[in-house]
Amino acid sequence: MNEKILIIAYPFPPIPYSGTYRIIRICKGLSRLGVEVHALSINIDDDIPNDYDLLKKFPNDINIHRTYIPDPWLLYQQWKKNNKDRKGFKYINKILSLLLRLITIPDHQIFWIPFAVFHGRKIIKKHHIKTILISSPPNSSQLIGYFLKKMTKVKWLADFRDPIVGNVAATHLINPTDFISKIEIRILVALENLVVKNADIAIANTETHRKELTEKFKTDNFITIRNSFDEDDYKGLSKEKYNKFTIAHIGSMYGLRKADVLFEAIKKLEELIAPEVLKVQILFVGQGADDLKRSVNNYGVEKYVEMKGMVPHKEAIQIMMRSHLLLLVKATGKGSLGQIPAKFFEYLGTGNKILCIGPKKSEVAGIITKLKVGYIIDDNLSKICEILKKEYNTYQQKQIYTINSGEIDGFSSSYIADEVAKLICQV
């Protein structure tokens, strides 16, 4: 393909955010197809956690551009640290916090916009680029696409990794009571309207979100391109299973995600096989919320649970490969049915079974059922006990189950790159 594209994204290597991996896979896939790929992101910041191995995933022919981003929240955190013992700190802190919330709606990356627009315009003109793809969140990033389209007449692909309005991860906006949250919702609604009406194509990463946008805006200007797994991530890794029956959860546990039913089922399984020792370990890799730690203690499963914290991406994939069951905990409530955690697709790439705790009517549950790659438990204790007993017996008999790889090819990075490439040509 004799095409060029500029991809603009805040989550970008070496930042190990979940959104980073979608960008990596799109860039790699387009490069393989012969597209000249330019990527614009923020300067590398050594003060935040980074995984520098992620930079090695890019082919040498991808052109990476970076620019400065001011962040008033970092200055505020430094001020808090230096002034917390001063007289009147409590009141000044409250005022500053409220002001910052107001000026950083919809997000604190909003101050990146002028820098990204300035550098993006230079890249577009210098390299004669006709198509840009803006990936969000942060939602303010889509304004970069709006301004660049107005200034240079490029074709603008707006990639929604999460919905601008109705993001289940934004728990403070579900039933807002404070004044600032109500303002934020109004601004997000206006931003979504602006993006949808001006972008050439809006890309949703779930079919549920695409349908919602189509119904809301009465247009077919939307396409679904889900997240994916990268075939290269699994090469050279050990497939040898852990000695203990291992259930692994990769990614942060936050918001409305709860694994209580799993912990209760483990206690039931422990009672069932007594006096034998239960050879089980449950690994949580990523940021664990305080609620998760309390649940572990409440159900008395501390000896089975290990919270490993953040690890490099390669190590996370290795843990997935060596586990017997991969745990997916879905959020519940309004907006949750269409949300698919990005790690689900990496789970698929391992060929291991998936244990999904969440609504059976969710989009991810439909994929699991269609591909026959695991179980969906809607907070049903007896059902999860039955599954754990079955899988534990399989482990004891040293049997190994793997998914037919042909069934999951539609979720590989090669596939989503093909879809983006079609858009470059069609728009």
N, C-alpha and C positions, 0 to 999 in steps of 0.2 A: 504494500500500500504506500502510495506517495502522498501521505497526509501528515499534518502536524497538529499537535494539541498542547495547550497549556493547562495543567492541572494545579489548582490552588487549594491547599488544605492546611489547616492549623495542626491537626494530628499527623505527624510525619516523623520518620526515623531521625534521631534515635529515641524519640518519645514512645514508650511502650503502651500507648492507649489502644483500646480495642479498634477504634476507627483507623488507626495507622495501618493495620493489616489489609484493610480494603483498598487503601491507596497503593500499598506495595504491590498487591496482586493485579490491580488495574494497570499500573505502570509497566510491570514486567510483561504482562500479557500483550499489551499494545506494542511494546518494543519487539517482542517475538514476531508480531505480525508486520513489522516494518514501519510502524508509525514513529515519527520523530517526536519524542516525548520531552516536554519541559515541565518541571514541577517547581512551584513556588511555595515556600513555607517560612516559618520564623527562624531566627538565628538559634543555633544550639545553645542551650542554657545548662551549664554544668551544676547549677544549684538545684535542679530538679532530678528525680530518678531517670536514668537513661539506660537503654540497652543498645550499645554501639554495634553489636553483632547484626542488628537490623539493617544497618547501612550496607552490609555485605550482600544483602539480598538483591540489590539493584544491579542490573547490567551496566557496564561502563558507558553505554551510549545514551543513558538517560541524563538529561541536563538538569541539575539541581541548582535552584536559585534560592537565596535566603535574604530576609530583611528583618530589620529591627521591629520589636513590638514593645511599646510602653505598657506597664501593668501597674495601675495605682494600688491594687490590692497587695502586691508585694511590698510596696512602700509603706502601706498601712500596717501590715504584719510586723515590719521592722520597727515602726513607730510604737506599736503595742509592746513589743519586747523591751524597748528601751525606756518606756515611760509608765509601765504598769504600777510602779510604786509611788508615783507622783500624786500630790493632792489634787482632787477633782478629776482623776483619771476616768472614773466610772462614767461621769456625765459627758466628758469630752469624747470618750470612746463611743458612747451610744450615738452621739450626734454625727461623728465621722462615719460610723458604720451605716447609718441611715442615708447620709449623703452619697456614700459610695454605691450603695444599692441602687439609688435613683439614677446616678450618672452612668452606671454600667449595665443598664437594661438595653438589650436582652441578655448580655453577658459581658464579662470583663475583658474579652478580646476585641471589643468594639473599637478600641483605639489603634488596632492593627490596620483598619480599613485604609486610611490615607497612605500609609507606607506600602501596603500591598497593591493599591491602585496605581501608585506612582511607578513601582517596579514592574508590575504586570503590564502596564502600557508600554514601557520601554522594551520588554521582552517580546510583546506582540508585534511592535513595529520593526524591531531589529531582525526577527526571525520570520516575519510575514506569516504569522499564525492567524488562522481563520476560525478556530474553535477553542473554547475554554470550557473546562469542567470545574465547577466549584462544589466542594464537598462540605457538608455541615451535619452536625453541630461542630463548633459554635455557630449559632444561627446567624449572628451578625456577618459571618463570612459571605453569605449570599449577597449582601449589599456590594461586595467587591465585584461580583459578577454583574450586578445591575449597572454600576458606574462604568465598568469596562465596556459593556455592550453599548451604552450611550456614547462613549467617547471614541470607540474604535469600530463599531458596527460588527463585532465578532458574533459568532453563534454561541449561545450560552446554554450549557447543559447544567441544570441545577440538581445536584445529587443529594437527596435527603437520606442520610444514614439513620436518622430518627425524625419523627414528625416535628415540625416547628410548633404546631398547636396540638396538644394532647399527648405529649411525650410522657409515658408512664414513669420514667425515671425522675421527672420533675414533680416530686411528691408535694412540694409546697404550693403547687398550682392546681392540685386536684379539687380541693374545696377551700379556696382562699378566703381568708377573713381579714387580713391586714390590707391597708391602703396601697402599699407598694406592690404587693402581689397582684392586686386588681389592675393596677396600671400596667404591670408587666404583661398580663394576659391581653389587654387591649393592643399593646404594641406588637406582640407576637401575631395577633390576628391580622393587623395591618401589614406586617412584614410578609406573612404568608401570601396575602393577596397581591402584594407588590411583586413577589418572586414569581408566582404562578402566572400572572398576567404579562410578565415581561420576558421570562425565560423561553427559549425555543422549545426545550423539552424539560420536564421535571421527572427525575428518576426516583421512584420509591424503592426501598429495599425489602418490602413485603407486599404481597398481593392485597392484603387487607388495607394497607395504607393507600395503595393505588386506587382501590375501589372507593374508599372514603373521599379522596381528593376528586375523583371523577364525579361522584354524586354531589359534592359540595359546590364544585365550580362548573358543572354541566359542560365539560369538555373532555375530549379524549387525548389531551396533550400530555398524557402520563404513561410511563412504562415501568415495569417491574424488573429490576436487576438485583437479585438477592446477594448477600455476602457469599463467600466461598472459602474453600481450603486451597492451599498451595501444595501441589504434588511434590515439590522439591523439599518441603519442610520435613518429610518423613524418611527421606533417603539417608541411609547409613545409621539409622537409629536401631537400638535393640528392640526386638519384639518379645523378649523373654519376660514372662509375667512375674510380678512380685510373689514372694513366698506366701504372704498372707493374702486372703481374699480382699481385694482393694477396690474401693469405690472412691473415685476422684471427682472433685468439683474444681474446675479451672475458672478463675475470674472472681470479681468482687461479689460479696453478698451484701446487698444494700436495699434500702427502700422496703418494698413489700415482699421480698423473697424470704421464705422460711423453710427450714428443713426439719421441723419438729416431728413430723410423721415418720421420717426416716430414723431418727434417734429412738423414738418409741418402738419402732419395729425391730431395731437392733437389740433392745432390751428383751423383747419377746423371743427373738431367736436365741439369745443367750440362755433364757429360761428353758427353751425347748430342748437344747442339746446338753444341758447340764446333766452330769458333772463334767462333761468334756469342756475343754477350754476353747472359746470361740476365737478362731484365727482370722480376725477381721481388722482392717484399718481403713479409716475414712480420711482422705486427704483434702484439705481446703487450700487451694493455691491462689493467692491474691489477697486483697484487702478484706478482712473479716470484720463485720459490724459487731458492736457490743451485744446486740440482741442475739447474735449467733453464739457467742461465748456463754451468755446466760442460758440459752437453750441446752447447750452441751452439759452444763453443770446441773441444770434442773432435771435432766433425764438420766444423769449418772453415767454418761458414756465417755467420760474424759479419757479413759484408757484406750479407747478405740479411735479417738479423733486427734489428728495432728493438723495444726494451722501453720502452713509453711511460709505465709506471707508472699511478697512479690519475688518471682524468680525470672531469669532470662527466658525468652520465648522458646528457645531450643530445649531448655530443661522442662518447660511446661509441656511441650509436645511429647518429650520422652516419657513423662509421667503418664500422659494420656495413653501412650502406646502400651505401657507395661501394666496398666490397670485392667481389671476384669469388667467393671461397670463404670460408665461415665455419667455423673449426676448433672442434670439440668433442672434448676429450680426456677420456675416461671413466676413472675410477679402476678398478682391477682388484682381485680378491680377494674375500674373504667380505663379503657385504652390498652388493656393488657393482652387481649386475644390476638392482636396482630403483631405484637412485639416478639422478635426472634433474636435471642442473644447470639452475638457473632461467634462465640465459641462453639455453638451447636455445629457449625459447618466444619470446624476443625475436628470436632468429635467424629463426624462422618468420615473424614479422611483416614482415621485410625483403623476403621473396620471393626471397632468394638461396639458392644451393645450400649444403648443409652437408656437411662432411667430418668424419665421426665416427671417431676412433681408439679402439676399445674392443671389448668382447665382442659378437659378433653375436646372442647370446641375450639381451641386455639389453633392458629395456623401451623405452628410447629408440631402440634400433636397430629395434624393431618398429614404432614410430611413423614413423620415417624411411622404412622400407620401405613401409608402408601408404600414406603420403601421397606417396611418390615425390619426396622433396625433397632427395635427396643420396646419399651413399655411406657404407657402414660398412666399416671396415678393421680386421680383428682382427690388428694388428701384422704385416701381410703386405707385405713390401717390394716384391715384383714387382707386386702389385695396386695399391699406391699410386703406384708409378712409372707404371703404365699410365694411371691416373686423372689424374695431374698432366700427363702428356704430352697427353692428350685435352683437358683444360681449358685448358692453355697454348695449344694450337693454336686453340681457340675464341676465346681472348683475342686472339691475333694476327689472327684474321679479323674481330675487332670484333663478334662475335655476342654477344647478351645473352639469358640464360635467366632467366625468372621463374616462380614458382610460381603456380598458379591459386588466387587468394585464397579462393574458395569452399571449397576443401579444408581450410583452416586456421581457419575461423570457430569451430570448437569449442574453440579454444585462446585465444580473445579474452577480454578482461576482462569484456565484457558477458555472456558465457556463464557464467563462474564466479560472477559476481554473481547471476545467475538461480538458480544451484544453491544458493548460500548463502541467498538469499531463500526458496526452497522449504523449507529447513530451519527458518527462523524460523517459518514458518507451520505446519509439520508437527509439530515437537517438542512 
